[in-house]
Amino acid sequence: MHADQADIDEALVRRLIDGQFPQWSGLPLELVDSPGTVNALYRLGDAMVVRLPLRAGSDDEVESEFDWLPKLAGHLPVPIPAPLAKGAPAEGYAWLWSVYRWLDGTTPTAGAVDKPCELAADLAGFITALRRFDTSGAPRCGRGGPLGPRDEATRTALARLTSVIDTEAAATVWQQALDAPAYDGPDRWMHGDLQPGNLLVEDGRLAAVIDFGLVGIGDPTVDLITAWYVLPAEARPEFRSAVGADEASWVRGRGLALSIALLELSYYRETNPRMAATARHVIGEVLADCETSPSA
């Protein structure tokens, strides 16, 4: 355990709840099996979830969610987390933590969804609705900018994966993304991390979007990563059309999905099999996409 990581267990969460929100002290508490690596989740009773960041540097994200989620909620086509209470550092836990309303649904498996075309339309509808929201006073999204600053980390990850994936093909795709025309449109809202772990589905349809820690404005290309992280190849053309992605945006979005997956696979290959499997899947989808794309 690093100094900037938290050691969280049920006993700690119970003490935090009992100490700061005694009205909920009698409710059952249960660890949520989540593929995420940023927060620990505990279901509190039937209607709430406690979210505790696992690493330092999360306080600003908690504050941003409490500020913006209530404003965004009424403008989006699916439910998003509703903040109920903000917890303070205590009991040896060093950072802000939070309680949200529980949202029903299951996390989709990358590329293995029951109703891919319907889910593609749902995801496009969410993204376009979010992009339409007023940007006045909005925070910047950390991923909503040029790809250049990611180049060094991406190539370092490639070097670490030479015996694991086709790094030559991956480097070609990444260079195509770097060479694509830069975004020159207005700032738009974006979620920033539309990976499977941040989506909930029911009966194959999008039921909710969660974890808005990166939400903000900038180049909205970042939300296109869901095309490779979630959807199978046959659903991507419908998604691309519905979201209105031009060629340059699509190439940048594909490159960003690849970059994120390369960093995830490089970092989690030995420690987080679920995250590594998703990253491998995304890399494979991106490379296959480029092999079959006329513009590749």
Backbone torsions as a table, in degrees:
resi	resn	phi	psi	omega
1	MET	NA	122.9	178.8
2	HIS	-76.2	161.2	-177.8
3	ALA	-63.4	-26.4	-177.8
4	ASP	-97.3	16.9	176.9
5	GLN	-115.9	151.1	-177.3
6	ALA	-100.5	142.1	173.3
7	ASP	-98.8	102.5	-171.7
8	ILE	-112.7	133.6	172.3
9	ASP	-141.3	175.5	-175.5
10	GLU	-60.9	-37.1	-179.2
11	ALA	-62.2	-40.9	177.7
12	LEU	-63.6	-47.1	-178.5
13	VAL	-61.6	-39.7	178.1
14	ARG	-62.3	-42.5	178.9
15	ARG	-64.4	-40.0	179.4
16	LEU	-63.7	-45.9	179.3
17	ILE	-63.0	-49.8	-177.2
18	ASP	-60.7	-37.0	-176.6
19	GLY	-77.1	-32.5	-173.3
20	GLN	-110.6	-26.5	-179.5
21	PHE	-133.4	68.9	-174.7
22	PRO	-61.4	-18.7	177.7
23	GLN	-65.4	-16.8	-179.6
24	TRP	-110.4	8.5	-171.3
25	SER	-66.2	-22.6	-178.9
26	GLY	-90.3	-1.6	-176.3
27	LEU	-81.2	145.1	178.4
28	PRO	-65.5	152.2	-177.1
29	LEU	-129.2	131.7	-176.8
30	GLU	-143.1	130.8	177.4
31	LEU	-62.9	134.0	177.2
32	VAL	-93.7	128.3	177.0
33	ASP	-75.6	102.7	-174.9
34	SER	-123.0	142.1	177.4
35	PRO	-79.2	-4.0	-175.4
36	GLY	-70.1	158.4	-179.7
37	THR	-120.4	4.8	-174.6
38	VAL	-103.4	-35.5	-176.3
39	ASN	-132.7	148.4	166.1
40	ALA	-94.1	136.5	-176.3
41	LEU	-119.2	134.5	175.7
42	TYR	-130.6	125.0	176.1
43	ARG	-74.3	132.6	-177.7
44	LEU	-116.0	109.0	-173.3
45	GLY	63.7	-151.6	179.6
46	ASP	-94.4	-19.2	-165.8
47	ALA	-118.7	3.2	-175.3
48	MET	-136.8	160.6	174.0
49	VAL	-136.9	136.5	176.4
50	VAL	-97.8	131.3	-178.7
51	ARG	-121.8	122.9	-177.8
52	LEU	-122.7	116.0	177.1
53	PRO	-57.4	142.7	-178.5
54	LEU	-90.5	-14.0	-175.7
55	ARG	-137.3	162.6	176.7
56	ALA	-67.1	161.9	175.9
57	GLY	90.2	11.9	-175.1
58	SER	-99.2	-8.9	-172.9
59	ASP	-59.9	-40.3	179.5
60	ASP	-64.0	-35.5	179.3
61	GLU	-67.7	-39.7	176.9
62	VAL	-62.1	-46.3	179.6
63	GLU	-61.3	-42.0	-179.5
64	SER	-62.3	-43.6	179.7
65	GLU	-62.6	-43.4	-179.6
66	PHE	-66.1	-28.8	179.0
67	ASP	-77.6	-45.1	-167.7
68	TRP	-100.6	-27.6	-177.0
69	LEU	-60.0	-43.3	178.0
70	PRO	-63.0	-29.5	179.7
71	LYS	-75.6	-36.3	-177.5
72	LEU	-78.3	-29.1	-167.0
73	ALA	-53.6	-45.3	-175.0
74	GLY	-75.1	-3.8	-176.1
75	HIS	-109.8	4.8	-175.7
76	LEU	-115.5	150.5	-172.1
77	PRO	-79.8	-10.4	178.0
78	VAL	-132.0	158.7	178.6
79	PRO	-62.4	149.3	172.6
80	ILE	-130.3	166.5	-176.0
81	PRO	-58.3	138.3	176.6
82	ALA	-107.8	112.0	-179.3
83	PRO	-66.6	133.6	179.1
84	LEU	-112.0	-36.7	-178.0
85	ALA	-158.8	146.2	178.6
86	LYS	-112.5	122.0	-179.5
87	GLY	-93.2	150.6	-179.7
88	ALA	-100.0	159.5	174.8
89	PRO	-57.0	137.7	180.0
90	ALA	-173.7	167.3	173.9
91	GLU	56.4	29.5	-178.9
92	GLY	86.4	-4.3	176.2
93	TYR	-92.7	129.4	-162.5
94	ALA	-95.3	-6.2	-168.8
95	TRP	-128.8	169.8	174.3
96	LEU	-63.8	145.6	175.4
97	TRP	-138.0	173.3	-169.6
98	SER	-150.8	160.4	175.6
99	VAL	-122.7	130.7	-178.8
100	TYR	-125.7	162.9	171.6
101	ARG	-69.4	139.5	179.2
102	TRP	-69.7	138.6	176.6
103	LEU	-118.0	129.8	-179.5
104	ASP	-78.6	154.1	177.7
105	GLY	137.6	172.6	177.9
106	THR	-123.0	153.2	178.0
107	THR	-75.5	127.7	179.3
108	PRO	-71.8	156.6	173.5
109	THR	-93.0	132.1	-176.5
110	ALA	-51.5	121.0	175.0
111	GLY	75.9	-1.4	-177.6
112	ALA	-125.2	69.0	-178.1
113	VAL	-108.1	152.9	-172.0
114	ASP	-73.6	-37.1	-176.4
115	LYS	-130.3	75.3	-170.6
116	PRO	-59.7	-41.1	-177.9
117	CYS	-70.0	-39.2	177.7
118	GLU	-66.4	-42.2	178.5
119	LEU	-65.8	-36.6	176.2
120	ALA	-58.8	-43.8	178.5
121	ALA	-65.6	-39.5	179.0
122	ASP	-63.0	-45.3	-179.4
123	LEU	-64.3	-41.7	177.9
124	ALA	-63.4	-39.7	178.9
125	GLY	-63.8	-39.8	177.2
126	PHE	-64.2	-47.5	-177.5
127	ILE	-62.3	-45.3	-177.7
128	THR	-68.3	-35.7	177.1
129	ALA	-65.8	-42.2	178.6
130	LEU	-63.6	-40.6	-179.8
131	ARG	-63.6	-25.3	-177.9
132	ARG	-80.6	-12.0	-175.1
133	PHE	-69.7	144.8	-177.8
134	ASP	-57.7	129.4	-176.8
135	THR	-90.6	2.4	-177.4
136	SER	-58.5	125.0	176.9
137	GLY	72.2	9.6	-174.0
138	ALA	-75.9	150.8	175.0
139	PRO	-75.2	161.4	174.5
140	ARG	-81.1	145.1	173.6
141	CYS	-89.1	129.8	-177.4
142	GLY	-62.0	-24.2	179.6
143	ARG	-100.1	0.7	-173.7
144	GLY	-93.1	55.7	-179.1
145	GLY	-148.2	-169.6	-179.0
146	PRO	-60.4	155.8	-179.4
147	LEU	-80.8	-20.2	-175.4
148	GLY	-48.8	-46.2	-178.8
149	PRO	-62.5	-15.2	178.6
150	ARG	-89.2	-5.7	-169.3
151	ASP	-62.1	-48.0	-176.4
152	GLU	-61.6	-47.2	-179.0
153	ALA	-64.9	-38.3	-179.8
154	THR	-64.9	-43.8	-179.3
155	ARG	-71.3	-30.1	173.9
156	THR	-64.5	-42.0	177.3
157	ALA	-63.7	-41.9	177.4
158	LEU	-58.0	-43.5	-179.1
159	ALA	-62.6	-31.5	-179.4
160	ARG	-79.6	-11.5	-173.9
161	LEU	-114.2	20.0	-173.4
162	THR	-60.6	-30.0	-179.7
163	SER	-98.8	7.5	-172.8
164	VAL	-111.2	-40.1	-178.7
165	ILE	-133.6	176.2	175.0
166	ASP	-81.6	87.3	-174.5
167	THR	-69.8	-27.3	178.3
168	GLU	-65.6	-45.8	177.9
169	ALA	-65.3	-40.0	-179.5
170	ALA	-64.8	-40.3	178.5
171	ALA	-63.4	-35.6	177.6
172	THR	-64.9	-44.7	179.0
173	VAL	-63.8	-42.9	179.1
174	TRP	-62.5	-41.0	179.0
175	GLN	-65.7	-38.0	175.6
176	GLN	-57.9	-40.6	179.5
177	ALA	-66.5	-41.6	178.6
178	LEU	-64.0	-34.2	-177.2
179	ASP	-82.8	-13.2	-177.9
180	ALA	-66.0	148.7	177.3
181	PRO	-54.6	137.8	-179.2
182	ALA	-70.9	155.8	176.2
183	TYR	-66.4	131.2	-180.0
184	ASP	-127.0	20.9	179.8
185	GLY	-94.6	-176.3	179.5
186	PRO	-73.0	157.3	173.4
187	ASP	-60.2	138.9	176.3
188	ARG	-131.9	156.2	174.1
189	TRP	-69.1	147.0	174.1
190	MET	-149.0	152.0	175.6
191	HIS	-72.0	-45.7	174.9
192	GLY	98.7	-14.2	-176.5
193	ASP	-157.0	59.5	-177.0
194	LEU	-81.8	63.1	175.0
195	GLN	-92.5	167.1	-178.7
196	PRO	-54.6	-39.2	-178.2
197	GLY	-64.9	-14.3	180.0
198	ASN	-106.9	13.4	177.9
199	LEU	-123.1	148.9	172.4
200	LEU	-124.7	136.3	-179.9
201	VAL	-124.7	152.8	172.3
202	GLU	-139.1	129.9	-178.5
203	ASP	52.2	37.2	176.0
204	GLY	81.0	-4.2	-177.8
205	ARG	-107.9	157.5	179.0
206	LEU	-68.0	120.7	-177.5
207	ALA	-103.3	-27.5	-179.6
208	ALA	-169.6	158.5	172.4
209	VAL	-122.7	132.7	-174.6
210	ILE	-124.9	177.6	176.3
211	ASP	53.8	81.8	-179.3
212	PHE	-99.8	30.7	-177.4
213	GLY	-62.0	-26.2	-180.0
214	LEU	-99.6	2.8	-172.8
215	VAL	-57.7	140.3	-180.0
216	GLY	172.3	-166.6	-176.6
217	ILE	-116.4	161.9	180.0
218	GLY	152.8	-146.6	175.3
219	ASP	-74.9	113.3	-173.1
220	PRO	-74.7	3.6	178.3
221	THR	-51.9	-32.0	-173.5
222	VAL	-55.5	-34.4	-176.7
223	ASP	-74.0	-8.2	174.9
224	LEU	-71.3	-13.7	-178.9
225	ILE	-58.4	-24.0	-179.0
226	THR	-63.1	-21.4	178.4
227	ALA	-61.7	-32.8	-179.0
228	TRP	-102.6	-26.6	180.0
229	TYR	-78.3	-27.3	-172.3
230	VAL	-121.4	-44.8	-168.8
231	LEU	-90.3	146.6	171.0
232	PRO	-77.0	165.9	-173.6
233	ALA	-56.5	-39.0	-174.4
234	GLU	-68.2	-18.8	-179.0
235	ALA	-95.0	-10.1	-175.6
236	ARG	-66.8	-40.4	179.0
237	PRO	-59.1	-40.2	178.1
238	GLU	-65.2	-42.5	177.7
239	PHE	-61.7	-47.2	-178.5
240	ARG	-59.9	-43.5	179.3
241	SER	-64.1	-44.1	-176.1
242	ALA	-68.3	-32.3	-179.0
243	VAL	-89.3	-9.5	175.8
244	GLY	71.9	39.4	-178.4
245	ALA	-85.4	122.1	175.3
246	ASP	-77.9	177.4	-174.1
247	GLU	-61.1	-44.1	-178.0
248	ALA	-64.6	-42.3	178.5
249	SER	-62.6	-42.3	-178.9
250	TRP	-63.4	-42.7	179.6
251	VAL	-66.4	-41.4	177.4
252	ARG	-65.6	-43.8	179.7
253	GLY	-62.0	-41.4	177.7
254	ARG	-63.6	-42.6	178.4
255	GLY	-65.1	-38.1	178.9
256	LEU	-67.6	-41.1	175.9
257	ALA	-58.7	-43.1	178.6
258	LEU	-62.8	-46.6	-178.4
259	SER	-59.6	-47.0	-180.0
260	ILE	-61.4	-44.4	-178.9
261	ALA	-65.7	-38.9	177.7
262	LEU	-61.4	-44.8	179.2
263	LEU	-65.1	-39.6	179.4
264	GLU	-65.5	-44.9	-179.5
265	LEU	-65.6	-41.6	179.2
266	SER	-61.5	-40.0	-174.2
267	TYR	-82.8	-39.8	-170.2
268	TYR	-104.8	5.1	-172.7
269	ARG	-56.4	-36.1	-176.6
270	GLU	-100.9	-11.3	-170.0
271	THR	-118.4	-21.2	-175.9
272	ASN	-139.5	88.4	-174.6
273	PRO	-59.2	-35.8	-178.6
274	ARG	-67.6	-45.7	178.7
275	MET	-65.2	-40.7	-180.0
276	ALA	-64.8	-39.7	179.6
277	ALA	-64.1	-41.7	177.2
278	THR	-63.2	-43.9	-180.0
279	ALA	-62.0	-42.8	177.1
280	ARG	-60.4	-42.9	179.2
281	HIS	-60.2	-46.4	-178.5
282	VAL	-62.5	-45.0	178.9
283	ILE	-59.2	-45.1	178.5
284	GLY	-61.7	-40.9	179.3
285	GLU	-65.8	-42.0	179.5
286	VAL	-63.2	-46.7	-177.7
287	LEU	-66.8	-39.5	176.8
288	ALA	-66.5	-36.9	178.7
289	ASP	-60.8	-42.4	-179.2
290	CYS	-70.2	-32.5	178.5
291	GLU	-65.4	-34.1	-175.1
292	THR	-98.5	-9.1	-176.7
293	SER	-80.3	131.3	178.1
294	PRO	-61.9	-25.3	-176.7
295	SER	-91.3	-3.5	-177.6
296	ALA	-69.4	NA	NA
